[in-house]
Amino acid sequence: MGNKTVKNVGIILGCSIAAKILSYIWEATLAAFLGASDQADAFYMTTSIFGILYPILDLGIWKVFLPTYKTKLVENNEKKAEEVANIAVTLFLTLSVALVLFLIVCARPLVAIMAPGFAPDKRAMTIEYLRISAPTYLLMATTSVVGAMLQSREKFLGSQIREIGTHVSKIIYIFITYRFFGIYAAVTAMIIGSIFRLLIQLPFINWKWKFKLNFNFKDPDIVPMIKGLPSVAITAAIAHINGLIDKMVASGSATGSVACLNYGHKLMNVFSGMISTAIATAVYPSIIQHIAKKEDDKLRTLLRNVLCALMFFIIPISFFCFLFSTELVTVAFQRGAFDASATSLTAEVFVGYCLGMLFLGVSTVITNVFYGYGDTKITMYISIVEIALNIVFDLLFVKFWGVAGLAFATSISAIICLAIRMIYMKKYIRIGYKSTAIEGIKIIVLSVVACIVPYLIIDKLLHLNVYISLFIGAAVSVGIYLVLAYVLHIKTLDFVRTLIGNRFGRKKKV
């Protein structure tokens, strides 16, 4: 990875960490205001419906519009790029309007399907909140298109800082308005956050772009994008269906199983999601650029570097999370009604997700390669296979390991489907895995040593406060890992050096 890519990863990672912290503050604020009331249930069901429908639209923008727009930039065709952007905004605004009307008109049957156990009054509240917040989609679509344009031009700060602005605006808004509007302050905060999400990106548009509605959906560059949308939408829907099935199976287990499954998954995302997202997002425009210019050698080098970078970060994190799972869950969640038994169950679930941490991250990058080549159908087919495997493994593993088996099922499905993705990727590009495998073996060895030494010392010899134990364990593990990485000449260590250098104004070539 070059300096520019490393800098982009640093920007995205920094913004992701800040956004995650603000997200937790937002959730804590909501909890303080809403508590565990019927209104809270109705509100969270509303956000859940949004969480299912929005990615279908958002993923379409990022995976079918961005490659088309980026290709025009690579061709130095600014005029055509502007035209494609205008048609895309028009297209997704039209789809957004249709989605808003659907939510307003079909709110009642939709809520009945999504929340069949709600009492009539709670269901009525959910319907009301859903209709009030429905216009949010109009802003979300435009925001995502602008964000994709910024990323295509590698203006990652503009496309990533929007999440920070979103959470800050919502937190300030609800603190000011809740005393006057109550629950409606939380509902309308979704709209307020979306407004700021769009506005905060606009100052970063420093190229010539004059937006005007363009309904030329038969444009040769737009037709493939439209044809690819259904596959992308189905892929996005399947991902959420997969999680829903896990929860449906978990609902037949002991009390709290669904909650613990959710907590374990969220904790896993904290450790892997930011890293995987940062790297995958930063390299996506470069993948598209290399594909557009038919630079196969550069694409191979980029993919090998990305795989090594993911292994360098995620493998040691996975081992650490496996060994210190109980301590991590204790620090993250054990307070109030979340007791020791909940910690134990969540820790088991967390371990199951840790197994697939690396494979989920690599899958994101490989999937981006398919999108870069305009192949949206293969991702859909593999997603269907993944959900089928997950169902089979869910039903099998839950009998032996309970709710933790559901997490293992997700990880095993991810491993198998990653292998399928890599096999199909040979259709477009062969990268060769020998050198990557050697690097991976080195990383696994030093990760085991780096994590198990502090674990044995803390677990067997020292009896410290859980917070102190976790801090010491993490610090010692990182220290041992970096020293061993240097001794064993792990090439990806240069990536870390460059990242640190860029953050502090030093430039170092990779």
C-alpha positions as CSV (number, residue, x, y, z in Angstrom):
1,M,0.0,0.0,0.0
2,G,1.2,3.4,-0.9
3,N,1.3,6.5,1.3
4,K,-2.0,7.8,-0.1
5,T,-3.9,4.6,0.6
6,V,-2.4,4.4,4.1
7,K,-3.4,8.0,4.8
8,N,-6.9,7.2,3.6
9,V,-7.1,4.2,5.9
10,G,-6.0,6.4,8.8
11,I,-8.7,9.0,8.1
12,I,-11.4,6.4,7.8
13,L,-10.3,4.5,10.9
14,G,-10.1,7.7,12.9
15,C,-13.5,8.9,11.8
16,S,-15.0,5.4,12.5
17,I,-13.7,5.3,16.0
18,A,-15.1,8.8,16.7
19,A,-18.4,7.8,15.1
20,K,-18.6,4.6,17.2
21,I,-18.0,6.6,20.4
22,L,-20.6,9.1,19.5
23,S,-23.0,6.3,18.6
24,Y,-22.7,4.8,22.1
25,I,-23.3,8.3,23.6
26,W,-26.5,8.6,21.5
27,E,-27.7,5.2,22.6
28,A,-26.9,5.9,26.2
29,T,-28.8,9.3,25.9
30,L,-31.8,7.5,24.4
31,A,-31.7,4.9,27.2
32,A,-31.7,7.7,29.8
33,F,-34.6,9.5,28.3
34,L,-36.8,6.6,27.1
35,G,-35.9,3.7,29.5
36,A,-37.6,0.4,28.9
37,S,-41.1,1.8,28.1
38,D,-43.7,1.0,25.5
39,Q,-42.7,4.2,23.7
40,A,-39.1,3.0,23.6
41,D,-40.2,-0.4,22.2
42,A,-42.1,1.4,19.4
43,F,-39.2,3.7,18.7
44,Y,-36.7,0.9,18.4
45,M,-39.0,-1.1,16.2
46,T,-39.2,1.9,13.9
47,T,-35.4,2.2,13.7
48,S,-35.2,-1.6,13.1
49,I,-37.5,-1.2,10.1
50,F,-35.3,1.6,8.8
51,G,-32.2,-0.6,9.5
52,I,-33.6,-3.3,7.2
53,L,-34.8,-1.1,4.3
54,Y,-32.1,1.6,4.2
55,P,-29.1,-0.7,3.3
56,I,-31.0,-2.0,0.3
57,L,-30.9,1.6,-1.1
58,D,-27.5,2.5,0.3
59,L,-25.6,-0.5,-0.9
60,G,-27.0,0.0,-4.4
61,I,-25.6,3.5,-4.4
62,W,-22.1,2.4,-3.2
63,K,-21.8,-0.7,-5.3
64,V,-23.4,0.2,-8.6
65,F,-23.1,4.0,-8.9
66,L,-19.6,4.4,-7.5
67,P,-17.9,2.1,-10.0
68,T,-19.6,3.8,-12.9
69,Y,-18.8,7.3,-11.7
70,K,-15.2,6.3,-10.8
71,T,-14.7,4.8,-14.3
72,K,-15.6,8.2,-15.9
73,L,-13.2,10.0,-13.7
74,V,-10.4,7.5,-14.7
75,E,-11.3,8.2,-18.3
76,N,-10.9,12.0,-17.5
77,N,-14.5,12.5,-18.7
78,E,-15.7,15.0,-16.2
79,K,-18.7,16.0,-18.3
80,K,-20.0,12.5,-18.5
81,A,-19.2,11.9,-14.8
82,E,-21.4,14.9,-13.9
83,E,-24.2,13.6,-16.1
84,V,-24.0,10.1,-14.5
85,A,-24.1,11.8,-11.1
86,N,-27.2,13.8,-12.0
87,I,-29.0,10.8,-13.4
88,A,-28.0,8.7,-10.3
89,V,-29.3,11.4,-7.9
90,T,-32.6,11.6,-9.9
91,L,-32.9,7.8,-10.0
92,F,-32.3,7.3,-6.3
93,L,-34.5,10.3,-5.3
94,T,-37.3,8.7,-7.4
95,L,-36.7,5.4,-5.6
96,S,-36.6,7.2,-2.3
97,V,-40.0,8.9,-3.0
98,A,-41.5,5.5,-3.8
99,L,-40.0,4.1,-0.6
100,V,-41.4,7.0,1.5
101,L,-44.9,6.6,0.0
102,F,-44.6,2.8,0.6
103,L,-43.8,3.4,4.3
104,I,-46.6,5.9,4.8
105,V,-49.3,3.9,3.0
106,C,-48.2,0.4,4.1
107,A,-47.0,1.3,7.6
108,R,-49.9,-0.6,9.3
109,P,-49.4,-4.0,7.6
110,L,-45.6,-3.6,7.7
111,V,-45.6,-3.1,11.5
112,A,-48.1,-6.0,11.9
113,I,-45.6,-8.2,10.1
114,M,-42.5,-6.9,11.9
115,A,-44.0,-6.7,15.4
116,P,-46.8,-9.3,15.6
117,G,-46.5,-9.4,19.4
118,F,-47.1,-5.7,20.0
119,A,-50.3,-4.7,21.8
120,P,-52.7,-2.5,19.7
121,D,-51.6,0.8,21.4
122,K,-47.9,0.0,21.0
123,R,-48.5,-1.0,17.4
124,A,-50.3,2.3,16.8
125,M,-47.3,4.3,18.2
126,T,-44.9,2.4,15.9
127,I,-47.1,3.2,12.9
128,E,-47.2,6.9,13.8
129,Y,-43.4,7.1,14.4
130,L,-42.7,5.3,11.1
131,R,-44.8,7.7,9.1
132,I,-43.3,10.7,10.8
133,S,-39.7,9.6,10.1
134,A,-40.3,8.2,6.6
135,P,-39.1,11.4,4.8
136,T,-35.7,10.7,6.2
137,Y,-35.1,8.5,3.2
138,L,-35.2,11.5,0.8
139,L,-32.1,12.9,2.5
140,M,-30.4,9.6,3.0
141,A,-30.3,8.7,-0.7
142,T,-28.9,12.1,-1.8
143,T,-26.3,11.9,1.0
144,S,-25.1,8.5,-0.1
145,V,-24.7,9.6,-3.7
146,V,-22.7,12.6,-2.6
147,G,-20.6,10.4,-0.3
148,A,-19.9,8.0,-3.2
149,M,-18.8,10.9,-5.3
150,L,-16.4,12.1,-2.6
151,Q,-14.9,8.6,-2.2
152,S,-14.5,8.2,-5.9
153,R,-12.4,11.3,-5.8
154,E,-10.6,9.9,-2.7
155,K,-11.9,12.8,-0.5
156,F,-12.5,10.4,2.4
157,L,-12.6,13.0,5.2
158,G,-15.7,14.5,3.6
159,S,-17.4,11.1,3.1
160,Q,-16.6,9.8,6.6
161,I,-17.0,12.9,8.9
162,R,-20.7,12.9,8.0
163,E,-21.3,10.2,10.6
164,I,-19.7,12.3,13.3
165,G,-21.9,15.3,12.3
166,T,-25.0,13.0,12.3
167,H,-24.5,11.8,15.9
168,V,-23.4,15.2,17.3
169,S,-26.5,16.9,15.8
170,K,-28.9,14.3,17.1
171,I,-27.4,14.4,20.6
172,I,-27.6,18.2,20.8
173,Y,-31.1,18.3,19.3
174,I,-32.6,15.7,21.7
175,F,-31.0,17.4,24.8
176,I,-32.6,20.7,23.7
177,T,-36.0,19.5,22.6
178,Y,-36.9,16.4,24.7
179,R,-38.4,18.5,27.6
180,F,-40.8,20.0,25.1
181,F,-41.6,17.2,22.7
182,G,-40.8,14.0,24.6
183,I,-40.6,10.9,22.4
184,Y,-41.2,12.9,19.3
185,A,-37.8,14.6,19.9
186,A,-36.2,11.2,19.4
187,V,-38.3,10.4,16.3
188,T,-37.6,13.8,14.6
189,A,-33.9,13.5,15.6
190,M,-33.6,11.0,12.8
191,I,-34.6,13.7,10.3
192,I,-32.3,16.3,11.9
193,G,-29.4,13.9,11.8
194,S,-30.0,13.2,8.1
195,I,-30.1,16.9,7.3
196,F,-26.7,17.4,8.9
197,R,-25.4,14.2,7.4
198,L,-25.9,15.8,3.9
199,L,-24.9,19.3,4.8
200,I,-21.6,18.4,6.3
201,Q,-20.4,16.8,3.1
202,L,-21.3,19.8,0.8
203,P,-18.2,22.0,1.6
204,F,-16.0,19.2,0.4
205,I,-17.4,19.4,-3.2
206,N,-14.8,21.6,-4.7
207,W,-15.2,20.5,-8.3
208,K,-17.6,21.7,-10.9
209,W,-20.9,20.0,-10.4
210,K,-24.3,21.6,-11.0
211,F,-27.1,19.4,-10.0
212,K,-30.2,19.2,-12.2
213,L,-32.8,16.5,-12.5
214,N,-32.1,14.1,-15.3
215,F,-34.5,11.3,-16.0
216,N,-32.5,9.7,-18.9
217,F,-32.6,6.3,-17.3
218,K,-31.9,4.7,-20.7
219,D,-28.4,6.2,-20.8
220,P,-25.9,3.5,-21.8
221,D,-23.9,4.1,-18.6
222,I,-26.9,4.0,-16.4
223,V,-28.7,0.9,-17.8
224,P,-26.1,-1.6,-16.4
225,M,-26.4,0.2,-13.0
226,I,-30.2,-0.2,-13.0
227,K,-29.9,-3.8,-14.0
228,G,-27.4,-4.4,-11.2
229,L,-29.7,-2.8,-8.5
230,P,-32.0,-5.8,-7.9
231,S,-29.1,-8.2,-7.3
232,V,-27.5,-5.7,-4.9
233,A,-30.8,-5.1,-3.1
234,I,-31.4,-8.8,-2.7
235,T,-27.8,-9.3,-1.4
236,A,-28.4,-6.5,1.2
237,A,-31.8,-8.0,2.2
238,I,-30.3,-11.5,2.6
239,A,-27.7,-10.2,5.0
240,H,-30.4,-8.9,7.3
241,I,-32.5,-12.0,6.9
242,N,-29.5,-14.0,8.0
243,G,-29.4,-12.1,11.3
244,L,-33.2,-12.4,11.7
245,I,-33.1,-16.2,11.3
246,D,-30.4,-16.4,14.0
247,K,-32.6,-14.4,16.3
248,M,-35.7,-16.5,15.4
249,V,-33.7,-19.7,16.3
250,A,-32.4,-18.1,19.5
251,S,-35.9,-17.1,20.6
252,G,-36.5,-20.8,21.3
253,S,-33.6,-20.9,23.7
254,A,-33.3,-19.7,27.3
255,T,-34.4,-16.2,28.4
256,G,-31.9,-13.6,27.3
257,S,-30.5,-15.6,24.4
258,V,-31.5,-13.2,21.7
259,A,-30.1,-10.3,23.7
260,C,-26.8,-12.1,24.3
261,L,-26.5,-13.0,20.6
262,N,-27.0,-9.3,19.8
263,Y,-24.5,-8.1,22.4
264,G,-21.8,-10.6,21.2
265,H,-22.2,-9.5,17.6
266,K,-22.0,-5.8,18.5
267,L,-18.8,-6.4,20.4
268,M,-17.3,-8.3,17.6
269,N,-18.1,-5.4,15.2
270,V,-16.4,-3.0,17.5
271,F,-13.1,-4.8,17.1
272,S,-13.2,-5.9,13.5
273,G,-15.8,-3.7,11.8
274,M,-13.8,-0.5,12.0
275,I,-10.6,-2.0,10.7
276,S,-12.3,-4.0,7.9
277,T,-14.4,-1.1,6.9
278,A,-11.5,1.4,6.9
279,I,-9.3,-0.8,4.7
280,A,-12.1,-2.0,2.4
281,T,-13.5,1.5,1.9
282,A,-10.1,3.1,1.4
283,V,-9.0,0.6,-1.4
284,Y,-12.4,0.3,-3.2
285,P,-11.8,3.3,-5.5
286,S,-8.3,2.0,-6.3
287,I,-9.8,-1.4,-7.1
288,I,-12.2,0.2,-9.5
289,Q,-9.4,2.3,-11.0
290,H,-7.1,-0.6,-11.7
291,I,-10.0,-2.6,-13.2
292,A,-11.0,0.3,-15.4
293,K,-7.4,0.8,-16.7
294,K,-6.9,-3.0,-17.0
295,E,-3.9,-2.8,-14.6
296,D,-4.0,-6.5,-13.5
297,D,-0.5,-6.5,-11.9
298,K,-1.3,-3.4,-9.8
299,L,-4.6,-5.0,-8.8
300,R,-2.9,-8.2,-7.7
301,T,-0.4,-6.3,-5.6
302,L,-3.1,-4.2,-4.0
303,L,-5.2,-7.3,-3.1
304,R,-2.2,-9.1,-1.7
305,N,-1.3,-6.1,0.4
306,V,-4.9,-5.7,1.6
307,L,-5.1,-9.4,2.6
308,C,-1.9,-9.1,4.5
309,A,-3.1,-5.9,6.2
310,L,-6.3,-7.5,7.3
311,M,-4.4,-10.5,8.7
312,F,-1.9,-8.3,10.5
313,F,-4.7,-6.5,12.4
314,I,-7.5,-9.0,12.8
315,I,-5.7,-12.3,13.6
316,P,-4.1,-11.0,16.8
317,I,-7.3,-9.2,17.7
318,S,-9.2,-12.5,17.3
319,F,-6.8,-14.4,19.5
320,F,-6.9,-11.7,22.2
321,C,-10.7,-11.6,22.1
322,F,-10.8,-15.4,22.3
323,L,-8.6,-15.5,25.4
324,F,-10.0,-12.4,27.2
325,S,-13.6,-12.8,26.1
326,T,-15.1,-12.9,29.6
327,E,-13.1,-9.8,30.6
328,L,-14.1,-7.9,27.5
329,V,-17.8,-8.6,28.0
330,T,-17.6,-7.8,31.7
331,V,-16.0,-4.4,31.0
332,A,-18.4,-3.7,28.0
333,F,-21.7,-4.7,29.5
334,Q,-21.8,-6.1,33.0
335,R,-23.6,-3.4,35.0
336,G,-27.2,-2.9,36.1
337,A,-29.5,-5.7,34.9
338,F,-26.7,-7.3,32.9
339,D,-25.4,-9.9,35.5
340,A,-22.7,-12.5,35.6
341,S,-24.8,-15.2,33.9
342,A,-25.5,-12.8,31.0
343,T,-21.8,-12.1,30.8
344,S,-21.0,-15.8,30.6
345,L,-23.5,-16.5,27.8
346,T,-22.4,-13.4,25.8
347,A,-18.8,-14.4,26.2
348,E,-19.5,-17.8,24.6
349,V,-21.4,-16.1,21.7
350,F,-18.5,-13.6,21.3
351,V,-16.0,-16.4,21.0
352,G,-18.1,-18.0,18.2
353,Y,-18.1,-14.7,16.3
354,C,-14.4,-14.3,16.8
355,L,-13.7,-17.4,14.7
356,G,-15.1,-15.7,11.6
357,M,-13.8,-12.2,12.2
358,L,-11.0,-12.4,9.6
359,F,-13.1,-14.2,7.0
360,L,-15.9,-11.6,7.1
361,G,-13.4,-8.8,6.6
362,V,-11.7,-10.5,3.6
363,S,-15.1,-11.3,2.1
364,T,-15.9,-7.6,2.1
365,V,-12.9,-6.8,0.0
366,I,-13.4,-9.8,-2.4
367,T,-17.1,-8.7,-2.8
368,N,-15.8,-5.3,-3.8
369,V,-13.7,-6.8,-6.5
370,F,-16.9,-8.4,-8.0
371,Y,-18.7,-5.1,-7.8
372,G,-15.7,-3.4,-9.5
373,Y,-16.1,-5.8,-12.4
374,G,-19.8,-5.1,-12.5
375,D,-20.7,-8.6,-11.4
376,T,-23.5,-8.2,-8.9
377,K,-25.2,-11.5,-9.5
378,I,-22.4,-13.7,-8.1
379,T,-22.5,-11.8,-4.8
380,M,-26.3,-12.5,-4.7
381,Y,-25.9,-16.2,-5.4
382,I,-23.1,-16.6,-2.8
383,S,-25.3,-14.7,-0.3
384,I,-28.1,-17.1,-0.9
385,V,-25.7,-20.1,-0.4
386,E,-24.5,-18.4,2.8
387,I,-28.0,-18.0,4.3
388,A,-28.8,-21.7,3.4
389,L,-25.6,-22.9,5.1
390,N,-26.3,-20.7,8.1
391,I,-29.8,-22.2,8.5
392,V,-28.4,-25.7,8.4
393,F,-25.6,-25.0,10.8
394,D,-27.9,-23.0,13.1
395,L,-30.3,-26.0,13.5
396,L,-27.4,-28.4,13.9
397,F,-25.1,-26.4,16.3
398,V,-27.8,-25.0,18.5
399,K,-28.5,-28.6,19.7
400,F,-24.9,-29.0,20.9
401,W,-23.8,-25.5,22.0
402,G,-27.0,-23.6,22.5
403,V,-27.1,-19.9,21.4
404,A,-23.2,-19.9,21.1
405,G,-23.7,-22.4,18.3
406,L,-25.5,-19.8,16.3
407,A,-22.5,-17.6,16.4
408,F,-20.3,-20.5,15.3
409,A,-22.7,-21.2,12.5
410,T,-22.3,-17.7,11.2
411,S,-18.5,-18.0,11.3
412,I,-18.4,-21.4,9.6
413,S,-20.8,-20.2,6.9
414,A,-18.6,-17.2,6.3
415,I,-15.4,-19.3,6.0
416,I,-17.0,-21.6,3.4
417,C,-18.5,-18.8,1.4
418,L,-15.1,-16.9,1.4
419,A,-13.6,-20.0,-0.2
420,I,-16.3,-19.9,-2.8
421,R,-15.7,-16.2,-3.5
422,M,-12.0,-16.8,-3.9
423,I,-12.6,-19.6,-6.4
424,Y,-15.0,-17.4,-8.5
425,M,-12.6,-14.5,-8.3
426,K,-10.2,-16.5,-10.5
427,K,-12.6,-15.7,-13.3
428,Y,-11.4,-12.1,-13.2
429,I,-8.0,-12.0,-11.5
430,R,-5.5,-14.6,-10.1
431,I,-3.5,-13.2,-7.2
432,G,-1.6,-16.2,-6.0
433,Y,-1.7,-17.0,-2.3
434,K,1.7,-18.6,-1.6
435,S,3.4,-15.5,-0.2
436,T,0.2,-14.4,1.5
437,A,-0.1,-17.8,3.2
438,I,3.5,-17.6,4.4
439,E,2.9,-14.2,5.9
440,G,-0.3,-15.4,7.4
441,I,1.4,-18.4,9.2
442,K,4.0,-16.0,10.6
443,I,1.2,-13.7,11.9
444,I,-0.7,-16.6,13.5
445,V,2.4,-17.9,15.3
446,L,3.4,-14.5,16.7
447,S,-0.3,-13.7,17.6
448,V,-0.6,-16.9,19.6
449,V,2.6,-16.1,21.5
450,A,1.8,-12.4,22.0
451,C,-1.6,-13.1,23.4
452,I,-1.1,-16.3,25.4
453,V,1.9,-15.1,27.4
454,P,0.0,-12.2,29.1
455,Y,-3.1,-14.4,29.4
456,L,-1.2,-17.1,31.4
457,I,0.5,-14.5,33.6
458,I,-2.7,-12.6,34.4
459,D,-5.0,-15.7,34.7
460,K,-2.6,-17.9,36.7
461,L,-0.3,-15.6,38.6
462,L,-2.1,-12.3,39.1
463,H,-5.5,-11.6,40.6
464,L,-6.2,-8.1,39.6
465,N,-9.2,-5.9,39.0
466,V,-10.8,-6.9,35.6
467,Y,-10.2,-3.4,34.2
468,I,-6.5,-3.5,35.2
469,S,-6.1,-7.0,33.9
470,L,-7.6,-6.2,30.5
471,F,-5.5,-3.0,30.2
472,I,-2.2,-4.8,31.1
473,G,-3.1,-7.8,28.9
474,A,-3.8,-5.6,25.9
475,A,-0.7,-3.4,26.4
476,V,1.7,-6.4,26.9
477,S,0.1,-8.3,23.9
478,V,0.5,-5.3,21.6
479,G,4.1,-4.8,22.8
480,I,5.1,-8.5,22.3
481,Y,3.3,-8.6,18.9
482,L,5.0,-5.5,17.5
483,V,8.5,-6.7,18.7
484,L,7.9,-10.2,17.2
485,A,6.6,-8.6,14.0
486,Y,9.8,-6.7,13.6
487,V,12.0,-9.7,14.4
488,L,10.2,-12.0,12.0
489,H,10.2,-9.3,9.3
490,I,6.5,-9.1,8.8
491,K,6.2,-7.0,5.7
492,T,2.9,-5.4,6.8
493,L,4.6,-3.8,9.7
494,D,5.7,-1.1,7.1
495,F,2.0,-0.3,6.7
496,V,1.7,0.5,10.4
497,R,4.9,2.6,10.3
498,T,3.6,4.6,7.4
499,L,0.2,5.1,9.0
500,I,1.8,6.4,12.2
501,G,4.2,8.6,10.2
502,N,1.3,10.1,8.2
503,R,-0.7,10.8,11.3
504,F,2.2,12.8,12.7
505,G,3.2,14.6,9.5
506,R,6.1,12.3,8.5
507,K,6.2,10.7,5.2
508,K,7.7,7.3,4.6
509,K,7.5,5.4,1.4
510,V,6.2,1.9,1.4
